[in-house]
Amino acid sequence: MKKIFLTLAALSTLALTNLSAQVLYKASNAEVAFFSKTPLENIDGKTNTATTLLNVETREVAFVIQNISFNFPNKLMQEHFNEKYMESEKFPLSIFKGTIQEKIDLKVAGTYKVTVKGKLNIHGVEQERTITGTITVADGKITVNSTFKVKNADHKIEIPSLVATKIAEELDVTVNAVLVPKAAK
Amino acid sequence: MKKILLLSSLILLVNMAWAQDDLLDELVLENKKATPVLATFKGTRIITGQSNENISKKHLNFLVLHRFGELKDDAWYYSLLGFDNATVRLAFDYGITDKLMVGVGRSSVLKVYDMNIKYKIAQQTVGGKRNFPLAISYYGNVAIDTKTFPDLTRNNYFTSRLSFCHQLILARKFNDKVSLQITPTVVHRNLVEKKSTPNDIFALGLGGSFKITRSTRLNIEYYPRLNGTDEKTKSGVAYTDYLGIGFDIETGGHVFQLMFSNSTYMYEQGFITQTTGKWSDFGVRLGFNLSRTFSFDNETKHK
């Protein structure tokens, strides 16, 4: 009986360390930036506190960004971004969760072109998206790079006609994250 | 022994379940942080009096404020709603830090220069497990009346030209639509008109802002005095409490504030203690504030 108990206990411990230390990769300082280009004005916001988790076994990836962390050169734009467009007090987070479609082994070093299918939630409106990017596995780190577009209208972000000439209908988003093995709790 | 067996199996099960937990849960929890409430009011002023808002670090605000003549003075078309008797205040505000703002201004009424400082003591927060419920700021100014002294035969001192104002600004954004503010105020005049006139006037400012659309708001502001309420001007006109009602219209870098109020003054000492217009007999003025913000923050400019 004791043997069974010991085996079970050992298994429990093994499960804990195995799952938390080697399967999950994490970054809390991912860079996410967006650009709005119009002939009249260029607007760019950038954050380097985006959080992301990647499960190398299920190939699931998740990004969560606090909207208020986006930094603008012009603080008035930053206030408008949060107050009028993102409504950050109502919808504080922008969220993406998806699964890498290619059956790649993320434990093997290399650079992989990936297609991630999932849900993008901005301004409280969820959209099914397929986003492409690059994943580099090297030196125990996983680097995720991606550029994609976000349409304001897709997420019910209304731009008043008065400033419609200054804000692009479609924003370019770039993501740059370096994930490290998540430390065991 | 059976119990232990059960327990260990349970631990194993919990571990497995934990591994299947949604990746998002942890990230969402991690991002649940208290952040400062934004845009309690649209401008650094609710109407004529200060709001809890500052402008950001290394940002310059240029203000043009106008108060027209009283609507009852002439037929509206004769002076175009008081336009011909307009008074002006030009001012610059500058954010030294995100919490500390300094400003200078010049009013055409009484040729007054004013210098002011506003400091954010505490910010209301939202989104965290524990949030701070109130924005608290201090505002102080000194006004210098540069008009020629009325009696040049007297011993006139420079200090007689000075007056001061201190305010504690307590503001709260209740929801997306409604913000309210209470502003205990003391105004000190070094020289007053009569011996019986108190040098210090206390007032309790009340202000509110109501969002109409994303870019427009309705504002109300009232500064009842707590003492010296029976004071009169030299010509015997009673001073009244300041009351203003205005609209904010925001267009990108500009905030345009259009208002009706009973004061011609655009600095605290003036509109709190020297207002003479009466809403009850249409002694009301049209006015507007125009503010334009410029960013001199080159550090955060992205390449």
HADDOCK unambig.tbl for C-alpha pairs under 7 A between the chains (distance, minus, plus):
assign (segid A and resid 5 and name CA) (segid B and resid 5 and name CA) 5.70 0.50 0.50
assign (segid A and resid 5 and name CA) (segid B and resid 8 and name CA) 6.99 0.50 0.50
assign (segid A and resid 8 and name CA) (segid B and resid 8 and name CA) 6.04 0.50 0.50
assign (segid A and resid 8 and name CA) (segid B and resid 9 and name CA) 6.68 0.50 0.50
assign (segid A and resid 9 and name CA) (segid B and resid 8 and name CA) 5.87 0.50 0.50
assign (segid A and resid 12 and name CA) (segid B and resid 11 and name CA) 6.30 0.50 0.50
assign (segid A and resid 12 and name CA) (segid B and resid 12 and name CA) 4.67 0.50 0.50
assign (segid A and resid 12 and name CA) (segid B and resid 15 and name CA) 6.96 0.50 0.50
assign (segid A and resid 15 and name CA) (segid B and resid 15 and name CA) 6.60 0.50 0.50
assign (segid A and resid 16 and name CA) (segid B and resid 15 and name CA) 6.10 0.50 0.50
assign (segid A and resid 19 and name CA) (segid B and resid 19 and name CA) 6.36 0.50 0.50
assign (segid A and resid 51 and name CA) (segid B and resid 27 and name CA) 6.57 0.50 0.50
assign (segid A and resid 53 and name CA) (segid B and resid 23 and name CA) 6.54 0.50 0.50
assign (segid A and resid 62 and name CA) (segid B and resid 23 and name CA) 6.35 0.50 0.50
assign (segid A and resid 62 and name CA) (segid B and resid 24 and name CA) 6.25 0.50 0.50
assign (segid A and resid 64 and name CA) (segid B and resid 27 and name CA) 6.14 0.50 0.50
assign (segid A and resid 64 and name CA) (segid B and resid 28 and name CA) 6.60 0.50 0.50
assign (segid A and resid 66 and name CA) (segid B and resid 31 and name CA) 6.34 0.50 0.50
assign (segid A and resid 73 and name CA) (segid B and resid 297 and name CA) 6.61 0.50 0.50
assign (segid A and resid 73 and name CA) (segid B and resid 300 and name CA) 5.07 0.50 0.50
assign (segid A and resid 73 and name CA) (segid B and resid 301 and name CA) 4.74 0.50 0.50
assign (segid A and resid 74 and name CA) (segid B and resid 295 and name CA) 5.75 0.50 0.50
assign (segid A and resid 75 and name CA) (segid B and resid 56 and name CA) 6.41 0.50 0.50
assign (segid A and resid 79 and name CA) (segid B and resid 38 and name CA) 6.84 0.50 0.50
assign (segid A and resid 83 and name CA) (segid B and resid 38 and name CA) 6.82 0.50 0.50
assign (segid A and resid 84 and name CA) (segid B and resid 214 and name CA) 6.04 0.50 0.50
